[in-house]
Amino acid sequence: MPLLHLLLVALIQGLTEFLPVSSSGHLILIPNLTGLQDQGLVVDVAVHVGTLGAVVLYFWPDVRLALSGIPRLLRGKMDTAGAGLALCLLLATIPVLIFGLILKLTGLDAAMRSTAVIGWTMLLFGLLLYWADQRAPRNMPAEFWNIPHAVILGLWQAVALIPGTSRSGICITGARYLGYGRKGAAKIAMLMSIPTILASGLLLGAEVAVTANTAAARDAAIAAAFAFVAALFALWFMMRLLKSVSFTPYVIYRVILGVVLLVIAYG
């Protein structure tokens, strides 16, 4: 795979995975709008690994807390903050796994990979994010996250299986609707991404393991490295920006891109 194409895919995945603008939608648009070949499963797995590494590193104290709670959770005990966080992450991941499997088995996942679908989801879910961000009645921190809210946000996250919705964007929308502050909502959305990306990467990895070769491994390593750096920068940028700015800049970008894509799709 040409180096420039690899870098393009890695940078787009890394920069958009954690911003509320839909990484999957942008990746689908690369071949749709440019005529470039689809990057394939090997590169998909690689950029997922890169972004996973970035979010784990950025939120390592929280990841370590959740990991420390897993042994107690397995023993049926919920007496620590770590066990509670681990359970919330588990419950929030189940819906996307179930609905993802249904879409895969029915073939609907491939049917939705169109410019028109991405245009509509960019536009509509961008406006929904703006509405939830502006009307949020409270400013709860991420530490208030609980089991009922984990289940609700898990259902919101499953909606992101529709290309262009944005996994982080829909989770932030749901968290803001529930009353979490901007940084708290973003933090919850980022932590929810860890088991989701891990599960997705394992499933995709199982599909490509039998076809991997030296050239593919080289491409994967390059893509993973650049996706890691881009994702780490995107995380730092968004979390820093949220100290003083709302999600409106991302909404404006989504609306403009959505309108452009709809013009292309129907024109």
BELDAZI-V449045 format. One line per field, one symbol per residue. ss: DSSP state (H for helix, E for strand, C for the rest). psi: psi as a letter, one per 20 degrees, with the letter a starting at -180 (. if undefined). burial: b if it has 9 or more other C-alpha atoms within 8 Angstrom, else e. A space follows every 50 residues. Layout:
ss: ???
psi: ???
burial: ???
This chain:
ss: CCHHHHHHHHHHHHHHCCCCCCHHHHHHHHHHHHCCCCCHHHHHHHHHHH HHHHHHHHCHHHHHHHHHHHHHHHCCCCCCHHHHHHHHHHHHHHHHHHHH HHHHHHCHHHHCCCHHHHHHHHHHHHHHHHHHHHHCCCCECHHHCCHHHH HHHHHHHHHCCCCCCCHHHHHHHHHHHHCECHHHHHHHHHHHHHHHHHHH HHHHHHHHHHHCCHHHHHHHHHHHHHHHHHHHHHHHHHHHHCCCCCCHHH HHHHHHHHHHHHHHHHC
psi: pqgggghggggggghigiqljoghghhhhghhhiiqqqhrhghggghggg hghghgggkgghghgghhigghhhjjpljqhghggggghghihgghgghg gghghijhghhjlqhgghgghggghghhggghhhioirlqrhiiprgghg gghhhghhhiiopigoghghgggghhhijqrghggggghghhhghghggg hgghhhhihijqagghhgggggggghhggghggggggghghihiqajghh gggggggggghhgggi.
burial: eeeeebbebbbbbbbbbbbbbbbbbbbbbbbbeeeeeebebbbbbbbbbb bbbbbbeebbeebebbbbbbebbeeeebeebbbbbbbbbbbbbbbbbebb eebbeeebbeebbbbbbbbbbbbbbbbbbbebbeebeebbbbeebebebb bbbbbbbbbbbbbbbbbbbbbbbbbbbebbbbbbbbbbbbbbbbbbbbee beebbeebeeebeeebbebbbbbbbbbbbbbbbbbeebbeebeeeebeeb bbbbbbbbbbbbeeeee
